[in-house]
């Protein structure tokens, strides 16, 4: 049996915990053969995005991800975490990539540390995107630098997804909703 997780919200500590606990619980259910995540997120924490990607990549049960609305910022890393054949998208979905940023009040030393951290975050995000799609690393970096949005059709051409598809959650299945407005 397949199950479905509908996730709408930011990639933050609270939503990370909810999604991780849901995936862990499903992995203990011997009746489930596949997890389908319907994902829409404006992004959030780089830390929690990579942590979710690791959980998805290491799930004992195969996971498919379907872009339902928008995949923004670090949500691209979460979305790209399963193998390419397990990623689909609504035709109206969008994929926004941009460089990392930091908030704060900086002296010269702290500013240099923040700049170094931003460069490292940008490199690891661009590398992850390139390694998990057909988007070359230099193009991933350029899209992030410019803050670009890709349509679902463009995402298909770059191997973000393998199919445009209109999907719905079947009525007679296990469903978990993680919906957040923050």
Secondary structure by P-SEA (a helix, b strand, c coil): cbbbbbbbccccaaaaaaaaaaaaaaaacccccbbbbbcccccccaaaaaaaaaaaaacccbbbbbbccccccaaaaaaaccccccbbbcccbbbbbbbbbccccccaaaaaaaaaaaaaaaaaaaaaaaaaccccaaaaaaaaaacccccaaaaaaaccccccccccccccbbbbbbcccc
